[in-house]
Amino acid sequence: MIPVDEKFKRRFPHLAAELSGSGTIRISSVRSSVEEGERIASSYSGYEPGPVEFIRRCDTEDQALEIINYLEQRGEITPEYAARLRRQLVEQGLRSFGPKRKPGCYDRGEL
C-alpha cells in the first residue's frame, strides 16, 4: 500500500484508490508459459482447449499427471512444457492451474 496525499486523491480519485489498496484482483491460477496465457486471453471464437484446460477438469493429481503424459506421448506438448506442468503440479498443486472446470463450461461461456 502506498500513502497518497489529499491533493492527489482529489485530482486522481481512481488511481489513488488503486494505489491505496482498494479494488484488488484475485489471481487463482498460474501459467508457466507466456504463450499459453496469451492464447487463453485472446478471443475464444474457434477456441480449442489446451493442456491446462484439460488439467482443470481433473479431480486428482494422478488424473492430471495422466493427461500430461498422454499429451506428451502424442507429441501435442513438448517434453520441456510437460516437465514444467509436472513441476507446477508437484510444487503448487492441482488447483494452481485454476479452479475446477465443470461439464458444459464452454457452452455457458465460462472460459
The first five atom37 places (N, CA, C, CB, O) and aatype in JSON, in Angstrom:
{
  "aatype": [12, 9, 14, 19, 3, 6, 11, 13, 11, 1, 1, 13, 14, 8, 10, 0, 0, 6, 10, 15, 7, 15, 7, 16, 9, 1, 9, 15, 15, 19, 1, 15, 15, 19, 6, 6, 7, 6, 1, 9, 0, 15, 15, 18, 15, 7, 18, 6, 14, 7, 14, 19, 6, 13, 9, 1, 1, 4, 3, 16, 6, 3, 5, 0, 10, 6, 9, 9, 2, 18, 10, 6, 5, 1, 7, 6, 9, 16, 14, 6, 18, 0, 0, 1, 10, 1, 1, 5, 10, 19, 6, 5, 7, 10, 1, 15, 13, 7, 14, 11, 1, 11, 14, 7, 4, 18, 3, 1, 7, 6, 10],
  "atom_mask": [
    [1, 1, 1, 1, 1],
    [1, 1, 1, 1, 1],
    [1, 1, 1, 1, 1],
    [1, 1, 1, 1, 1],
    [1, 1, 1, 1, 1],
    [1, 1, 1, 1, 1],
    [1, 1, 1, 1, 1],
    [1, 1, 1, 1, 1],
    [1, 1, 1, 1, 1],
    [1, 1, 1, 1, 1],
    [1, 1, 1, 1, 1],
    [1, 1, 1, 1, 1],
    [1, 1, 1, 1, 1],
    [1, 1, 1, 1, 1],
    [1, 1, 1, 1, 1],
    [1, 1, 1, 1, 1],
    [1, 1, 1, 1, 1],
    [1, 1, 1, 1, 1],
    [1, 1, 1, 1, 1],
    [1, 1, 1, 1, 1],
    [1, 1, 1, 0, 1],
    [1, 1, 1, 1, 1],
    [1, 1, 1, 0, 1],
    [1, 1, 1, 1, 1],
    [1, 1, 1, 1, 1],
    [1, 1, 1, 1, 1],
    [1, 1, 1, 1, 1],
    [1, 1, 1, 1, 1],
    [1, 1, 1, 1, 1],
    [1, 1, 1, 1, 1],
    [1, 1, 1, 1, 1],
    [1, 1, 1, 1, 1],
    [1, 1, 1, 1, 1],
    [1, 1, 1, 1, 1],
    [1, 1, 1, 1, 1],
    [1, 1, 1, 1, 1],
    [1, 1, 1, 0, 1],
    [1, 1, 1, 1, 1],
    [1, 1, 1, 1, 1],
    [1, 1, 1, 1, 1],
    [1, 1, 1, 1, 1],
    [1, 1, 1, 1, 1],
    [1, 1, 1, 1, 1],
    [1, 1, 1, 1, 1],
    [1, 1, 1, 1, 1],
    [1, 1, 1, 0, 1],
    [1, 1, 1, 1, 1],
    [1, 1, 1, 1, 1],
    [1, 1, 1, 1, 1],
    [1, 1, 1, 0, 1],
    [1, 1, 1, 1, 1],
    [1, 1, 1, 1, 1],
    [1, 1, 1, 1, 1],
    [1, 1, 1, 1, 1],
    [1, 1, 1, 1, 1],
    [1, 1, 1, 1, 1],
    [1, 1, 1, 1, 1],
    [1, 1, 1, 1, 1],
    [1, 1, 1, 1, 1],
    [1, 1, 1, 1, 1],
    [1, 1, 1, 1, 1],
    [1, 1, 1, 1, 1],
    [1, 1, 1, 1, 1],
    [1, 1, 1, 1, 1],
    [1, 1, 1, 1, 1],
    [1, 1, 1, 1, 1],
    [1, 1, 1, 1, 1],
    [1, 1, 1, 1, 1],
    [1, 1, 1, 1, 1],
    [1, 1, 1, 1, 1],
    [1, 1, 1, 1, 1],
    [1, 1, 1, 1, 1],
    [1, 1, 1, 1, 1],
    [1, 1, 1, 1, 1],
    [1, 1, 1, 0, 1],
    [1, 1, 1, 1, 1],
    [1, 1, 1, 1, 1],
    [1, 1, 1, 1, 1],
    [1, 1, 1, 1, 1],
    [1, 1, 1, 1, 1],
    [1, 1, 1, 1, 1],
    [1, 1, 1, 1, 1],
    [1, 1, 1, 1, 1],
    [1, 1, 1, 1, 1],
    [1, 1, 1, 1, 1],
    [1, 1, 1, 1, 1],
    [1, 1, 1, 1, 1],
    [1, 1, 1, 1, 1],
    [1, 1, 1, 1, 1],
    [1, 1, 1, 1, 1],
    [1, 1, 1, 1, 1],
    [1, 1, 1, 1, 1],
    [1, 1, 1, 0, 1],
    [1, 1, 1, 1, 1],
    [1, 1, 1, 1, 1],
    [1, 1, 1, 1, 1],
    [1, 1, 1, 1, 1],
    [1, 1, 1, 0, 1],
    [1, 1, 1, 1, 1],
    [1, 1, 1, 1, 1],
    [1, 1, 1, 1, 1],
    [1, 1, 1, 1, 1],
    [1, 1, 1, 1, 1],
    [1, 1, 1, 0, 1],
    [1, 1, 1, 1, 1],
    [1, 1, 1, 1, 1],
    [1, 1, 1, 1, 1],
    [1, 1, 1, 1, 1],
    [1, 1, 1, 0, 1],
    [1, 1, 1, 1, 1],
    [1, 1, 1, 1, 1]
  ],
  "atom_positions": [
    [[0.85, -1.17, 0.0], [0.0, 0.0, 0.0], [0.9, 1.24, 0.0], [-0.97, 0.0, 1.23], [1.89, 1.29, 0.72]],
    [[0.55, 2.21, -0.8], [1.33, 3.44, -0.94], [0.54, 4.59, -0.33], [1.67, 3.73, -2.45], [-0.64, 4.76, -0.65]],
    [[1.16, 5.4, 0.57], [0.44, 6.56, 1.12], [0.17, 7.59, 0.02], [1.25, 7.2, 2.29], [1.05, 7.89, -0.79]],
    [[-1.05, 8.11, 0.0], [-1.45, 9.06, -1.03], [-1.96, 10.32, -0.36], [-2.54, 8.44, -1.97], [-2.79, 10.24, 0.55]],
    [[-1.48, 11.5, -0.79], [-1.93, 12.75, -0.16], [-3.29, 13.2, -0.71], [-0.9, 13.86, -0.38], [-3.75, 12.7, -1.73]],
    [[-3.91, 14.13, -0.01], [-5.27, 14.57, -0.33], [-5.38, 15.25, -1.7], [-5.78, 15.51, 0.74], [-6.36, 15.04, -2.41]],
    [[-4.39, 16.06, -2.08], [-4.43, 16.74, -3.37], [-4.44, 15.71, -4.5], [-3.22, 17.69, -3.52], [-5.2, 15.84, -5.47]],
    [[-3.6, 14.69, -4.38], [-3.55, 13.63, -5.37], [-4.89, 12.9, -5.44], [-2.42, 12.64, -5.06], [-5.38, 12.58, -6.53]],
    [[-5.5, 12.63, -4.28], [-6.79, 11.93, -4.22], [-7.87, 12.71, -4.96], [-7.21, 11.7, -2.77], [-8.69, 12.12, -5.67]],
    [[-7.88, 14.05, -4.79], [-8.89, 14.87, -5.47], [-8.68, 14.89, -6.98], [-8.87, 16.3, -4.92], [-9.64, 14.83, -7.74]],
    [[-7.43, 14.97, -7.41], [-7.14, 15.07, -8.84], [-7.26, 13.73, -9.56], [-5.74, 15.62, -9.04], [-7.66, 13.69, -10.73]],
    [[-6.91, 12.64, -8.88], [-6.91, 11.31, -9.48], [-7.57, 10.29, -8.55], [-5.46, 10.88, -9.82], [-6.88, 9.42, -8.01]],
    [[-8.88, 10.39, -8.37], [-9.53, 9.53, -7.37], [-9.4, 8.03, -7.67], [-10.98, 9.89, -7.28], [-9.2, 7.24, -6.75]],
    [[-9.52, 7.63, -8.91], [-9.45, 6.2, -9.24], [-8.03, 5.65, -9.07], [-9.93, 5.96, -10.68], [-7.84, 4.56, -8.54]],
    [[-7.06, 6.41, -9.51], [-5.67, 5.99, -9.35], [-5.29, 5.95, -7.87], [-4.72, 6.95, -10.12], [-4.59, 5.04, -7.43]],
    [[-5.77, 6.93, -7.1], [-5.5, 6.94, -5.66], [-6.1, 5.71, -4.99], [-6.06, 8.23, -5.02], [-5.48, 5.11, -4.11]],
    [[-7.29, 5.33, -5.41], [-7.93, 4.13, -4.84], [-7.11, 2.89, -5.16], [-9.37, 3.97, -5.38], [-6.95, 2.02, -4.3]],
    [[-6.59, 2.78, -6.37], [-5.76, 1.64, -6.74], [-4.48, 1.6, -5.91], [-5.42, 1.68, -8.23], [-4.08, 0.54, -5.42]],
    [[-3.85, 2.75, -5.75], [-2.59, 2.81, -5.02], [-2.77, 2.57, -3.53], [-1.94, 4.15, -5.25], [-1.84, 2.11, -2.86]],
    [[-3.94, 2.87, -3.0], [-4.14, 2.7, -1.57], [-4.67, 1.31, -1.22], [-5.1, 3.75, -1.06], [-4.97, 1.03, -0.06]],
    [[-4.79, 0.43, -2.21], [-5.1, -0.97, -1.92], [-6.53, -1.4, -2.14], [0.0, 0.0, 0.0], [-6.8, -2.6, -2.08]],
    [[-7.46, -0.5, -2.39], [-8.83, -0.94, -2.63], [-8.98, -1.4, -4.08], [-9.84, 0.2, -2.32], [-8.25, -0.95, -4.95]],
    [[-9.93, -2.29, -4.32], [-10.16, -2.78, -5.68], [-9.12, -3.79, -6.13], [0.0, 0.0, 0.0], [-8.57, -3.65, -7.22]],
    [[-8.85, -4.78, -5.32], [-7.85, -5.77, -5.69], [-8.43, -6.83, -6.61], [-7.27, -6.42, -4.45], [-9.64, -7.02, -6.66]],
    [[-7.56, -7.51, -7.33], [-7.95, -8.59, -8.23], [-7.35, -9.88, -7.7], [-7.48, -8.31, -9.7], [-6.16, -9.94, -7.41]],
    [[-8.17, -10.91, -7.57], [-7.71, -12.2, -7.08], [-7.15, -13.01, -8.25], [-8.86, -12.96, -6.37], [-7.81, -13.17, -9.27]],
    [[-5.95, -13.52, -8.08], [-5.33, -14.38, -9.09], [-5.43, -15.81, -8.58], [-3.84, -13.98, -9.37], [-4.89, -16.14, -7.52]],
    [[-6.13, -16.66, -9.34], [-6.39, -18.01, -8.84], [-5.69, -19.09, -9.64], [-7.86, -18.27, -8.83], [-5.94, -20.28, -9.41]],
    [[-4.84, -18.71, -10.57], [-4.13, -19.73, -11.33], [-2.79, -19.19, -11.8], [-4.97, -20.2, -12.53], [-2.53, -17.99, -11.77]],
    [[-1.95, -20.1, -12.25], [-0.61, -19.75, -12.69], [-0.41, -20.31, -14.09], [0.48, -20.29, -11.71], [-0.76, -21.46, -14.35]],
    [[0.15, -19.53, -14.99], [0.51, -20.0, -16.32], [2.03, -20.04, -16.39], [-0.09, -19.08, -17.46], [2.7, -19.03, -16.17]],
    [[2.58, -21.21, -16.68], [4.03, -21.32, -16.74], [4.57, -20.91, -18.11], [4.46, -22.75, -16.42], [5.78, -20.83, -18.3]],
    [[3.69, -20.66, -19.05], [4.1, -20.28, -20.4], [3.38, -19.0, -20.8], [3.81, -21.42, -21.41], [2.15, -18.93, -20.74]],
    [[4.13, -18.0, -21.21], [3.54, -16.73, -21.65], [2.64, -16.97, -22.85], [4.65, -15.71, -21.99], [1.55, -16.4, -22.94]],
    [[3.09, -17.82, -23.78], [2.3, -18.09, -24.99], [0.95, -18.7, -24.62], [3.06, -19.04, -25.93], [-0.07, -18.33, -25.2]],
    [[0.95, -19.63, -23.67], [-0.31, -20.27, -23.23], [-1.25, -19.23, -22.63], [-0.02, -21.4, -22.21], [-2.44, -19.21, -22.94]],
    [[-0.72, -18.37, -21.78], [-1.53, -17.32, -21.16], [-2.1, -16.36, -22.18], [0.0, 0.0, 0.0], [-3.27, -15.99, -22.11]],
    [[-1.29, -15.96, -23.14], [-1.75, -15.05, -24.2], [-2.83, -15.7, -25.05], [-0.59, -14.61, -25.07], [-3.8, -15.06, -25.44]],
    [[-2.65, -16.99, -25.34], [-3.64, -17.7, -26.16], [-4.98, -17.75, -25.43], [-3.15, -19.13, -26.49], [-6.03, -17.58, -26.05]],
    [[-4.95, -17.99, -24.14], [-6.17, -18.07, -23.35], [-6.84, -16.7, -23.29], [-5.88, -18.59, -21.94], [-8.07, -16.6, -23.36]],
    [[-6.04, -15.65, -23.15], [-6.59, -14.3, -23.01], [-7.16, -13.76, -24.31], [-5.54, -13.36, -22.5], [-7.95, -12.82, -24.29]],
    [[-6.78, -14.33, -25.43], [-7.26, -13.83, -26.72], [-8.7, -14.29, -26.98], [-6.33, -14.29, -27.85], [-9.31, -14.95, -26.14]],
    [[-9.21, -13.95, -28.12], [-10.59, -14.29, -28.5], [-10.87, -15.78, -28.38], [-10.87, -13.82, -29.92], [-10.0, -16.61, -28.65]],
    [[-12.08, -16.11, -27.99], [-12.46, -17.51, -27.81], [-13.21, -18.09, -29.0], [-13.3, -17.65, -26.57], [-13.65, -19.24, -28.94]],
    [[-13.37, -17.34, -30.08], [-14.03, -17.92, -31.24], [-13.12, -18.96, -31.85], [-14.41, -16.83, -32.27], [-11.94, -18.69, -32.09]],
    [[-13.65, -20.14, -32.11], [-12.83, -21.23, -32.62], [-11.91, -21.79, -31.55], [0.0, 0.0, 0.0], [-10.87, -22.37, -31.85]],
    [[-12.29, -21.59, -30.31], [-11.47, -21.97, -29.17], [-11.25, -23.48, -29.11], [-12.09, -21.49, -27.88], [-12.19, -24.26, -29.26]],
    [[-10.01, -23.87, -28.88], [-9.67, -25.27, -28.72], [-8.91, -25.41, -27.4], [-8.82, -25.8, -29.93], [-7.85, -24.8, -27.24]],
    [[-9.42, -26.21, -26.45], [-8.78, -26.33, -25.15], [-7.35, -26.84, -25.25], [-9.58, -27.25, -24.26], [-7.03, -27.68, -26.09]],
    [[-6.5, -26.32, -24.38], [-5.11, -26.74, -24.31], [-4.89, -27.62, -23.08], [0.0, 0.0, 0.0], [-5.84, -27.99, -22.4]],
    [[-3.64, -27.95, -22.8], [-3.32, -28.83, -21.68], [-3.86, -28.34, -20.34], [-1.83, -28.99, -21.58], [-4.38, -29.13, -19.55]],
    [[-3.75, -27.04, -20.08], [-4.21, -26.5, -18.8], [-5.72, -26.67, -18.65], [-3.82, -25.02, -18.66], [-6.2, -26.98, -17.56]],
    [[-6.46, -26.47, -19.73], [-7.91, -26.63, -19.65], [-8.29, -28.08, -19.35], [-8.57, -26.17, -20.96], [-9.23, -28.34, -18.6]],
    [[-7.55, -29.03, -19.93], [-7.81, -30.44, -19.63], [-7.46, -30.76, -18.18], [-7.01, -31.36, -20.58], [-8.19, -31.49, -17.51]],
    [[-6.36, -30.21, -17.71], [-5.93, -30.43, -16.33], [-6.97, -29.87, -15.36], [-4.55, -29.79, -16.07], [-7.23, -30.46, -14.31]],
    [[-7.56, -28.74, -15.7], [-8.55, -28.12, -14.81], [-9.82, -28.94, -14.67], [-8.9, -26.73, -15.31], [-10.61, -28.68, -13.77]],
    [[-10.04, -29.91, -15.53], [-11.2, -30.79, -15.41], [-10.93, -31.97, -14.48], [-11.61, -31.3, -16.79], [-11.86, -32.7, -14.13]],
    [[-9.68, -32.17, -14.08], [-9.29, -33.31, -13.26], [-9.73, -33.14, -11.81], [-7.78, -33.52, -13.32], [-9.82, -32.03, -11.3]],
    [[-9.98, -34.28, -11.17], [-10.33, -34.3, -9.75], [-9.12, -34.6, -8.88], [-11.42, -35.32, -9.49], [-9.08, -34.21, -7.71]],
    [[-8.12, -35.28, -9.44], [-6.95, -35.66, -8.66], [-5.67, -35.33, -9.42], [-6.99, -37.17, -8.32], [-5.68, -35.13, -10.64]],
    [[-4.57, -35.27, -8.67], [-3.28, -35.02, -9.3], [-2.87, -36.18, -10.2], [-2.21, -34.78, -8.23], [-2.2, -35.97, -11.21]],
    [[-3.28, -37.41, -9.84], [-2.97, -38.57, -10.69], [-3.63, -38.42, -12.06], [-3.44, -39.88, -10.01], [-3.01, -38.76, -13.07]],
    [[-4.86, -37.93, -12.1], [-5.54, -37.71, -13.38], [-4.8, -36.65, -14.19], [-7.01, -37.29, -13.14], [-4.62, -36.79, -15.4]],
    [[-4.38, -35.58, -13.53], [-3.66, -34.51, -14.23], [-2.34, -35.03, -14.8], [-3.39, -33.32, -13.27], [-1.96, -34.7, -15.92]],
    [[-1.64, -35.85, -14.02], [-0.38, -36.43, -14.49], [-0.62, -37.33, -15.7], [0.3, -37.23, -13.37], [0.18, -37.34, -16.63]],
    [[-1.71, -38.06, -15.69], [-2.07, -38.92, -16.83], [-2.32, -38.08, -18.08], [-3.32, -39.77, -16.49], [-1.91, -38.46, -19.17]],
    [[-3.0, -36.95, -17.93], [-3.25, -36.03, -19.06], [-1.92, -35.51, -19.61], [-4.16, -34.83, -18.61], [-1.7, -35.52, -20.82]],
    [[-1.05, -35.06, -18.73], [0.25, -34.52, -19.16], [1.04, -35.59, -19.92], [1.06, -34.02, -17.94], [1.59, -35.32, -20.99]],
    [[1.11, -36.79, -19.36], [1.85, -37.88, -20.0], [1.27, -38.22, -21.37], [1.84, -39.13, -19.11], [2.01, -38.43, -22.33]],
    [[-0.05, -38.26, -21.46], [-0.73, -38.59, -22.72], [-0.43, -37.54, -23.79], [-2.26, -38.69, -22.49], [-0.09, -37.89, -24.92]],
    [[-0.55, -36.26, -23.43], [-0.3, -35.19, -24.41], [1.16, -35.17, -24.85], [-0.69, -33.84, -23.82], [1.46, -34.89, -26.01]],
    [[2.06, -35.46, -23.93], [3.48, -35.52, -24.29], [3.75, -36.71, -25.21], [4.35, -35.6, -23.02], [4.48, -36.58, -26.2]],
    [[3.18, -37.85, -24.88], [3.38, -39.07, -25.67], [2.87, -38.88, -27.1], [2.67, -40.26, -25.01], [3.48, -39.38, -28.05]],
    [[1.77, -38.18, -27.26], [1.2, -37.93, -28.6], [1.91, -36.8, -29.34], [-0.28, -37.61, -28.48], [1.62, -36.55, -30.51]],
    [[2.83, -36.12, -28.67], [3.55, -35.03, -29.31], [2.77, -33.73, -29.36], [0.0, 0.0, 0.0], [3.13, -32.82, -30.09]],
    [[1.7, -33.64, -28.58], [0.88, -32.42, -28.57], [1.5, -31.33, -27.7], [-0.52, -32.73, -28.08], [1.18, -30.15, -27.87]],
    [[2.39, -31.72, -26.77], [3.16, -30.76, -25.99], [4.62, -31.24, -25.98], [2.59, -30.61, -24.53], [4.89, -32.43, -26.1]],
    [[5.52, -30.3, -25.84], [6.94, -30.65, -25.84], [7.33, -31.28, -24.49], [7.82, -29.39, -26.12], [6.65, -31.06, -23.49]],
    [[8.4, -32.05, -24.48], [8.87, -32.61, -23.2], [9.21, -31.51, -22.17], [10.1, -33.48, -23.44], [9.01, -31.71, -20.97]],
    [[9.72, -30.38, -22.64], [10.05, -29.28, -21.73], [8.79, -28.71, -21.08], [10.81, -28.18, -22.49], [8.77, -28.45, -19.88]],
    [[7.75, -28.51, -21.9], [6.49, -27.98, -21.36], [5.85, -29.0, -20.43], [5.52, -27.61, -22.52], [5.31, -28.63, -19.39]],
    [[5.91, -30.27, -20.77], [5.38, -31.32, -19.91], [6.1, -31.31, -18.56], [5.51, -32.71, -20.58], [5.48, -31.46, -17.52]],
    [[7.42, -31.13, -18.59], [8.19, -31.09, -17.35], [7.78, -29.89, -16.49], [9.7, -31.02, -17.66], [7.69, -30.01, -15.27]],
    [[7.54, -28.73, -17.12], [7.09, -27.55, -16.38], [5.72, -27.79, -15.75], [7.04, -26.31, -17.3], [5.49, -27.41, -14.6]],
    [[4.82, -28.43, -16.51], [3.49, -28.73, -15.97], [3.59, -29.69, -14.79], [2.59, -29.32, -17.06], [2.91, -29.51, -13.78]],
    [[4.43, -30.72, -14.91], [4.61, -31.69, -13.82], [5.18, -31.01, -12.58], [5.53, -32.84, -14.26], [4.74, -31.26, -11.46]],
    [[6.17, -30.14, -12.79], [6.79, -29.43, -11.67], [5.75, -28.56, -10.96], [7.97, -28.57, -12.16], [5.69, -28.53, -9.73]],
    [[4.94, -27.84, -11.74], [3.91, -26.99, -11.14], [2.91, -27.85, -10.37], [3.18, -26.17, -12.23], [2.48, -27.47, -9.29]],
    [[2.55, -28.99, -10.93], [1.6, -29.89, -10.28], [2.14, -30.36, -8.93], [1.31, -31.09, -11.19], [1.41, -30.38, -7.94]],
    [[3.41, -30.75, -8.89], [4.01, -31.26, -7.66], [4.23, -30.14, -6.64], [5.34, -31.95, -7.97], [3.92, -30.29, -5.46]],
    [[4.77, -29.01, -7.1], [5.15, -27.94, -6.18], [3.99, -27.08, -5.72], [6.17, -27.07, -6.83], [3.96, -26.63, -4.58]],
    [[3.0, -26.85, -6.61], [1.94, -25.91, -6.28], [0.56, -26.54, -6.21], [1.91, -24.81, -7.29], [-0.38, -25.91, -5.73]],
    [[0.44, -27.77, -6.66], [-0.84, -28.47, -6.55], [-1.73, -28.32, -7.77], [0.0, 0.0, 0.0], [-1.49, -27.49, -8.65]],
    [[-2.76, -29.16, -7.8], [-3.68, -29.23, -8.94], [-4.4, -27.91, -9.19], [-4.69, -30.33, -8.72], [-4.54, -27.49, -10.34]],
    [[-4.85, -27.26, -8.14], [-5.64, -26.04, -8.32], [-4.8, -24.81, -8.64], [-6.45, -25.77, -7.09], [-5.35, -23.72, -8.81]],
    [[-3.48, -24.97, -8.72], [-2.65, -23.84, -9.16], [-2.89, -23.55, -10.64], [-1.16, -24.14, -8.91], [-2.52, -22.49, -11.13]],
    [[-3.49, -24.5, -11.35], [-3.82, -24.3, -12.76], [-5.13, -23.54, -12.93], [-3.9, -25.66, -13.49], [-5.49, -23.14, -14.04]],
    [[-5.85, -23.34, -11.83], [-7.12, -22.64, -11.86], [-8.19, -23.48, -11.23], [0.0, 0.0, 0.0], [-7.97, -24.66, -10.94]],
    [[-9.37, -22.9, -11.0], [-10.47, -23.65, -10.39], [-10.94, -24.78, -11.3], [-11.64, -22.72, -10.06], [-10.74, -24.74, -12.51]],
    [[-11.56, -25.78, -10.7], [-12.04, -26.94, -11.46], [-13.1, -26.53, -12.47], [-12.61, -28.0, -10.51], [-14.02, -25.77, -12.16]],
    [[-12.96, -27.04, -13.67], [-13.94, -26.81, -14.74], [-15.04, -27.86, -14.62], [-13.28, -26.87, -16.15], [-14.78, -29.03, -14.37]],
    [[-16.27, -27.41, -14.8], [-17.4, -28.32, -14.75], [-17.86, -28.65, -16.16], [-18.57, -27.71, -13.94], [-17.62, -27.88, -17.08]],
    [[-18.5, -29.8, -16.35], [-19.01, -30.15, -17.69], [-19.93, -29.04, -18.23], [-19.78, -31.5, -17.64], [-20.75, -28.49, -17.5]],
    [[-19.77, -28.72, -19.5], [-20.6, -27.71, -20.16], [-20.11, -26.29, -19.94], [0.0, 0.0, 0.0], [-20.79, -25.35, -20.34]],
    [[-18.95, -26.11, -19.32], [-18.48, -24.75, -19.03], [-18.23, -23.94, -20.31], [-17.18, -24.8, -18.2], [-18.43, -22.73, -20.32]],
    [[-17.81, -24.61, -21.37], [-17.55, -23.89, -22.62], [-18.86, -23.46, -23.29], [-16.73, -24.76, -23.58], [-18.93, -22.4, -23.91]],
    [[-19.91, -24.28, -23.15], [-21.21, -23.93, -23.7], [-21.8, -22.72, -22.98], [-22.17, -25.12, -23.61], [-22.5, -21.92, -23.59]],
    [[-21.51, -22.6, -21.69], [-22.05, -21.49, -20.9], [-21.18, -20.24, -21.0], [-22.17, -21.91, -19.44], [-21.5, -19.21, -20.41]],
    [[-20.07, -20.33, -21.76], [-19.2, -19.18, -21.94], [-18.29, -18.92, -20.75], [0.0, 0.0, 0.0], [-17.82, -17.8, -20.56]],
    [[-18.03, -19.95, -19.95], [-17.16, -19.81, -18.77], [-15.72, -20.13, -19.14], [-17.64, -20.74, -17.63], [-15.18, -21.15, -18.72]],
    [[-15.12, -19.28, -19.91], [-13.74, -19.54, -20.32], [-12.87, -18.82, -19.4], [-13.46, -19.13, -21.75], [-11.65, -18.88, -19.54]]
  ]
}
